[in-house]
Amino acid sequence: MIDIVINGRKVKAKEGSTILDNARELRLEIPTLCHHDDLSPFGACRLCAVEVKVNGKWHIATSCNTVVEKGMEIKTDTDRVRESRKLAAELLYYKYSETETVREIAGKLGVDVYDEPGEEHDCILCGLCVRTCREIVGVSALTFLDRGPGRDLSEPKIDFNPAACIGCGSCAYVCPTGYVTMTSDDDKRMIWNKIFKMVPCDVCGRYFAPEDQLRYISRTTGVPFEKLTTCVSCR
């Protein structure tokens, strides 16, 4: 454990933990759109800004991916912090003004948002789906493509590899805006415009999981496929 100071309060922090981890331990409200406790930090939305004292000077840092250090001083609610968060929210709102999730958080951070509800579900490039697919599911069917040397790409985007996808739906579950959609119709599920065959439970007959997902679990765990065709409710 190391000593840090948050908002003038001296606290003990775990080595390797982030500012956001410790702020939430203290129940300090810090907004985020690209963060998830079970995923690696990304720092894309910039909404989690705080002030950190480094070499005697205060500067703005993203709390989700800034690891605490011994003696670090942090402020989570200053004029500079509020201004930085509002600016990040304004940039998101400017680009995705019809997406309700963006509109809600922008309004909370002081952005002048018009009254009509947003009906779009834009991809805000938070990277949650990519990290979930890679770090939790382990198949890496989604890739974040950014601009860079040798890349003929006008805008960053999420690239989908249908050959790797197992249809588990984790990306749809974690998406904050509803951009990633998943639909089911009896023995079929569609996600990222790919159709998956669903497997019925051996006991109750309810379709409960894509065949590709169960076969992936069978390959990675060594459990025979036939042992996986009973739903959770009937086990």
Buried (B, 14 or more C-beta within 10 A) or exposed (E): EBEBBBBEEEBEBEEEBBBBBBBBBEEBEBBBBBBBEEBEBBBBBBBBBBBBBEEEEBEBBBBBBBEBEEEBBBBBEBEBBEEBBBBBBBBBBEEBBBBBBBBEBBBBBEBEBEEEEBEBBBBBBBBBBBBBBBEBBEBEBBBBBEEEEEEEEEEBBBEBEEEBBBBBBBBBEBBBBEBBBBEBEEEBBBBBEBEBEBBBBEEEEEBBBBBBBBBBBBEEEEEEEEEBBBBEEEE
